[in-house]
Amino acid sequence: MPANPRLPCGFSQLEERFSVLLASHEIIFIAGALCLVAFFAGHLSARIGTPLLLVFIGVGMLAGQDGPGGIRFDDFGAAYLIGSLALATILFEGGLSTERSVIRQVFWPSLALATAGVAISTGVVGAAAVMIFGISWPEALLFGAVTAPTDAAAVAVLLGLSRAVLPLRVTALLEAESGLNDPMSVFLTVGFVELLMQPGGIEPGRAALLFLQEMGGGALIGSASGYALLFLFRRLHTEASVSPVLAVGGAFAIFGGAQVLGASGFLAVYLAGLIVGNHDHPGSHPVTRFFETLGWLAQIALFLMLGLLATPHELPTTLAPALVLTAVLMLLARPAAVMACLLPFRWTRGETAFIAWMGLRGAVPIYLTILPLLAGAKAGPILFNVIFVVVIVSVAIQGWTITPAARLFGLKADDPATRAMHEMPSNGQSNAPAT
């Protein structure tokens, strides 16, 4: 019998030299075990109505250094890479599943929320952070920029379970906003981090150029790449089992390429998914089904990782001010941004109030806090702990109250005929599974 049964036969004498093999096996085992625990915990939580994302974060915290699992994970570089891959997957899947006919109804209001709404929320939360934490304006506005974006993963999961009680245009607006507001938030976050690291400031002209590069470049790259990917699907006629490989490679290449060029990979990959998902091609069905599964895996991995990054023993020192900041975000900043942005578009009071309440925060705000941590900003550690509390409270309270809030504000699902008309894909194929 080998001296160490954990190593393949023939490697027992090389344990010290090849300890990396053992570490690799342990990482694979831990990753698989955590995924299984998250799956069964999520399956159980669905029966009692607990938001799934909260369960995934909780499993990660229990497995982390302060929990019984005792896993120490503080590699923010690896976290940024994992978060980028997961968000690219989630955003591409979000684009695939969003119908163009619905997007037409909500494009301009969602764009207003994704730009002006993010700026308004940043300013309100920043002003509150100055008073709550007694920090400088650049640091406070960094708090505002990080908390401003709604989260595509949270919206996809939590609203996806509640479509039956909501009008399609409300869910479409929230989904489109979550896919479009990341570039503005990234731009503001990077700008304020640069301002903190270089107190001389950023010239207005350069700031405007960077914004155009983020938004315009992301839109251009996403649109061109989406049609290029669509062209490949139509010309190559690959087997159904191979089509998802082309889609995964394309999605990651689009996201990474846009980021390398200084544009928004978030916007680019979402638009590419929107284009591929709204045109007929031979790989349409297998790609959509594959990304539904891959999207869930990405969400589990992302929120487990965020739970592992948390250090609960440090949270009590920032808990009270973080809760106050969360209240400002949920009850003042988000409603102010939504009312200002939707006023020109004649949405009903009930719809406006519900959209204001459903400013779901999730992985993206925590993901953005990694940027100042990697840059070495002094505000980075406290920012991470505060934002973690913000996300937990948002997912717990807002995620638990979707259906009650819809009833409170008088929202009802569209009638079956209207819903069927909107859910019919533009390529003429039904979304219903074949029987």
N, C-alpha and C positions, 0 to 999 in steps of 0.2 A: 504493500500500500504506500502511495506517495507520502512524504513527510508532511506535506500541506495539501489536503484534499481540495482546497479552494483554487489551486492552480491546475492547468491541464497536465495530463500525464507526461512526464519527461522534463518538466520545468521545475521540479521540486528543489533541485540543487542550485538553481539560479534565482532563488527568491529575492535575495538582496539586490542582485544586479538588475533584475526585472521587476522590481517592486511597483513600477508604473503599471504593469499588467494587472496586478492585484487591485491597485487603486482604480483602474478603469473598470474592472468587474464590479467593484463596490459602488461606483458612481452609477453604472447601468442598473444595478439591483435597486439602489435607493430611488432612482428616477422612476423605475417601473412600479416599485412599491408605493411611492407617493401618488402616482397617477391612479393606481387602483384604489387607494384609500380615498382620494378625492372623488373618484367616480361613485363609489358606494356611499360616501357621505353626501354627495350631491343627490343621489337617487333617494336617499332617506329624507333629505331636507325638502325635496319637492313635495313630499306628502304632507309636510307641516307648514309649507309656504315660506320657508327661509330662502332669501336670495342666494342663488348658487354661487355668485362671485364672493359673497361674504364667507361661504363655507370653504371655498378654495383658499382664500387668504388665511382663514382660521387653521386649516390643515397645515399650511406653510409655517405659520407661527408656532404651532405645536411641534413641528419637526425641527424648528430653528434652535438657535443656541440657548434661548431662554426657556424652551419647552422640553418635554421629556425626550424628544429626538436628539437634542444636543448638537445638531448640525450647524457648524459655523460657516456662514456664507457672507462674505463682505467684499467680494470682487466686483466692484462697480463697472469695471470695463467689460467683464463677461455679462453682467446684468444688462448693460446697454446693448450689447450684441444680441442677446436673447430677446430683449424687449423689442428691438428693431425688427427682427425676423418675425416675431409673433404679431406685431402691429401691422406689418406689411401683409401678412396672411389674412388677418382679420379685415383690413380695409379692402383688399382685393375681393374677398368673399362678400363684403358688404356691397361693393359695386356690382358684382355678378347678380346678386339677389334683388337689386333695386330696379324697378320698372321705369323706363324712360317716360312713359305717359304720366306717371305720378311725379317724377322729378320736375317735369315742365310746370306743374302747379305750384311747386314750392321752391324753385331755384332761386329767385330773387330774394324772398324773405330769408331763406337759409343762408344765402351769401351775405346778407346784411348782418345776421346773427354771427356768422363766422368771422367777420371783420370788425365792423363797428361795435357789435355786441361784445366781442372779446376785449376791445379797447375800453369800453365803458366799465365792464366788470373789473378789468385790471386797475383802473383808476379808483373805483370805489373800495375794492379790497385793499389796495395800496394805502389809501388814506386811513383806513381802519387799522392796518398793520403798524403805521407810524404811531398811532395813539396806544395800541395794545402792547406792542413790544418795545417802543421807544427807540426804534432803529432809524437809519437814514432813509431818505426817499428812494434812492436806487435799490436798496435792499428791500424796502417795503413794496415797491412796484414789481420786484422780482417775485415776491409772494403772490401778488395779483396776477402776474402773467402765467405763473405755474398753475394756479387754481382756475383760470378762466375757461380752459377748454372742456367741453363735455367729452365723454369717452365712448369711442365706437364699440368697444367690447361690452361695456356696461349696457349701452343702448341696445345692442344686438341681442343680448341675452335676456335682459329684463323686459324690454318692450316686446321681444319676440314671443314671450309667454303670455302677453296680454293683448294681442292684436284683436281678439274677438270682442273686446269692449271699447275699442278706440276707432275713430274715423281714420281712413287711410291717409288723408293729407296731414294729419297730426303726426302719425308715426313716421311718415315720409319726411316731414320737416325735421324731426328730431334726428332721424338717421342721416339725412343729408348734412345737417349742421355738424354732427359729430365727425363726418368724413371730411368736411371742408374747413373746420376751424383749427386744425392742427398747425397749418403753415403760419398763421398769424401768431399763434401762441409760441411756436418755436422761434419765430423772428423776434418777438418781444423778449423772450427768455434769453436768447443769445445776446441781444442788444444790451440788456441790463447786466448780464454777466460781464460783458466786455466793458461796460461803464464802471463796474465795481473793480475790475482788474486794471483798468486804465482810467483813473479819475479825470483825465483831461477831457473826456467826453467823446461823443461821436458826432461828426458833422451832419447836419440835417440832410444835405445832399446825398451823402453816403448812405445814410439810413434809408432814404427813399429808394435809392438804387438797390439796396439789399432786399427791401420789401418787394420791389418789382421782380427781382431775380427769383425770390422764393415763390411768389404767387404766379407770376407770368411764366417763369421757367417750368414750374411744376405742371401748370395747365398745358403748356405746349408739349412738353415731353410726354405727359400722360396721354394726351389725345393722339399724338403721332405714334407712340408706342402701342397704344391700344389697337389702332387700325392696322399697324404692322403685324401684331400678334394675330389679329383676325384674318389677315391675308394668309399667314402661315397655316392657320387651321384649315382654311378653304382650299389651299393649293396642295398641301402635303397629304391630306386624306389619311392620316395615321389611324392605327387601330384604336378602338375605344379605350383599351387598357393603357395605351401609351399617351393619349391626349393630355391627361393631367400632368405628366412630366413636363410637357411643353409649357403648360400654364404656370406651373410652379417656377420653372426656370425663368420664364418671361416676367412673372411678378417680381421675383427677387432682383432680376437684372434691371427692371424699370425703377424699382425703389432705390437700389444701390447706385445706379447710374445717375439718377436725378440728384441724390445727396452728394455724390462726388463732384458734380457740376455746380453745386451751390444752390440748387433748386429744391423745392419741397418734394421729397420722395413720398410723403404721406398723400399729398394731393395727386401726384402722378399715378400712383398705384391704384388709388380709388377710381380715378377717371378711366384708367385702362380697364379695370374690371367692369365698370359701367358700360363701356363700349363693347367689350367681348360678350357680356351677358345679355345685351339687347339686340344682338344680330344673330341670324341663323348661321350655323356652321356645323360640320359633322361631329365635333367633339363637345357640343353644347351640354348634352345631358350628363355624360360621364364627368366632365370638368366641374359642373355645378354640384353634383353629388359628392365628388371627391373633396371639394373645398368646404362643403358643409361639415364634413368629418374633420378635415384638417383645421378648420376654424375653431371647432370645439377643443381640439387638442392644443391649439395655440393659446386659447383662453385659459385652459387649465394650467398649462406650463407658465404662462405669464403671471397669473395671480398666485400660484404656488411660490414662484420666485419672489414676488413682492412680499409674501408672508415670511419667507426665509430671510429677506433683507432686514426685516423689522427687528428692533431690539426693545421689547416691551418694558424692560426695567428702566429705560430712559424716558418712556412716555409720560409718567406722572408729573415730571417737572414742567412739561409743556402742555399738559392736558387742559387745564382751565383756559389759558389764552387761546389754545387751538379751538376749543369749543365755541368761544366767543367769535373767533374769526369765521368759523363754519356757519354760525348763525347769521353773521353779516353777509356772507356769500349767498346763503340760501334764501334769506328773507329780504335782503336789500339789493345787493349787487346784481344777482341774476334777474329778479323782477324788473329792476330799472332798465337793464340791457334789453330784455325781451319787449317790454312795453314801448321803449323808444324805437326799436327796430321794426316791430310789427305794426305800429300805428299807421304807416302809409298804405298798408296792404289790406286793411279792413277785415282782420280776423275777429271773430266774436270774442266777447269778454271771457267766456268760459274756456275757449281754446287758448287764448293768451295766458290766462291764469294757470292752466294745466301745463303749458309749455314752460312757463316760468318756474313752476314747481319741479318739473322733470329735468332739471339741469344736472343730470347724473354724472358724477365724477368717478373715475376708476383708475385704470392703469396709466393713462396718458399723464395726468398730473405727477404721479410718482416717477414715471419714466423721465419727465422733464427735470425733476430735481436731481437726476444723475448728472446733468450737464454742469451745474455749478459745483458739484462734488468733484467731478473729474477736473474742473478748472482750478480747484483749490480755493474757491471763495469761502471766506470766513462764515458766511451765513448758511453754507451748505448743510452741515449736520442738523442744526435746529430746523432748517427748512424741511428737511426730509421727515423729521418726526412730526412736525405740524401738519404737513400735507398727508401723511399717513393717517392721522386722526381725521382729517377732513374727508378722505376717501371712505374710511370705515363708517363714519356717520352718514355720509351721503348714500352709500349702498344700503345701509341698514334701514334708514328712515324713508328715503325716497323710493328705494326698491321695494319696500314692504307696503307702500301706500299707493301704488299705481292705480289699482282698481277702485279703492275708496276715493281717491282724488278725482278720477274720471266721473264717478257718480256725483261727487260734491259739486263739480263744475258743470254738470249737465251734459256730459259727452256720451254719445252712443255710437255703436258701430254702424257703418253704412248699411243700407238695406242690401239684401243678397244680389239684386240685379246690378246695383252700382259697384259693389265689391267685385263681382265677377268680371265686369267690364274693365275695371282698373287692373285686375290681376291677370288678364289675358296678355301674354307677352307680345311685344311689337312684331316678332317674327311669325306670329300666328299659331304658335304651339301652346298647348295647355300645360300649366304647371302641375296638373294632377298626375299622380303616378299611374302608370299603365295597369290595367286590370285584365 
